[in-house]
């Protein structure tokens, strides 16, 4: 819409505003090739880039598909026609082609279905340190041109404060083709939202980010899809990178990603106010996780199908640590409960709600044998949502 405004009027608007957002690429249906994103990017009104502080790529993800990523050969929803053409050309090339040069060049065109988008991003330049927010809500791997190296798209954008990533948690190809996402470069990062972590390097990216910027993160959202799968992905990657036989930790996320160990009382997230975790296990952890997340300062807590989450809430209650939650969202599936937690689900939930008497919003999705009558008595207001 900004592109339709006369330049004189736009200058007046910008003169009175600190935030102008353009460049959000959104489409009404999921069956698109990456070429559509490239076209949308190339059509951006470049003369207005100097006013832009937020950039995002968004494709509505409202239906379950086998895999959304271009690297999945059996799914054509995000197929890159240019890559398919390159493959055909490669297969019909002269057999006498020099293997170390021409053939290698063609192979590089084949293995990177995101090359067209990467090229378009490379031609899009913002003034230094202008962007404040970036969203990749496409459900595919992240193009190398975005985060990797000094010549990447974000090479001159170190003041980004908010990053949202939705990647394809089912794409097995990414373990070989997706590069390390460098989040440490963003010195002012305050909010990290990453859903669909799908390879060892993803967890390493988060680990490095928390190590450097954990003290300033105010909002953290991590979705591992399923704990069992995430655990296997991390363990496989760890074994490949560890020459000697090293014991796999009982909880890789707490011990290796957060670097939290039994009886620690270190506060990692000093500034954290909003915490949302999905499929992150609390088994083999203790009250040290409450210290790490600075539970006393949280305003919003959302736990979705996190194994051992009810046991963790009971530990918090037993520690009598004060809390100031305004919003609580708790989703507990059968696979997230052991037998003891299952039998005490009503008591634990009621006691935790009572412990946070300042709640303004409450969303619960719990399995039987939850006693909703007892829960209703304990709560001032209960808002039960059927969606996360």
Protein Blocks (a to p, Z undefined) as FASTA:
>chain_A
ZZmpcfklmmmmmmmpcbdcehiacdfbfbdcfklmmmmmmmpcfklmmmpcbdcddddd
fbccfblcfklmkbcklccfklmmmmmmmmmmcfkbcfklmmmmmmmmmmmmklmmmmmm
mmpccdehkbfbdcddeopacdfklmgojkbmklmmmkbfbdcddddfklmklmmmpccd
dfklmmkbcbdcdehiabfklmmmmmmmmmmmmmmombdcddehiaklmmmmmmmmmmmm
mmbacdddfblmlmmmnopaehiabdfblmbmbdcdehiafehiafklmmmnommlpcbd
cdehighklmmmmmmmmnopacfbfbdcddddfklpcfklmmmmmmmmmmmmmmmmmbfb
dcdddddfbdfklmmmmpmbdcddfbZZ
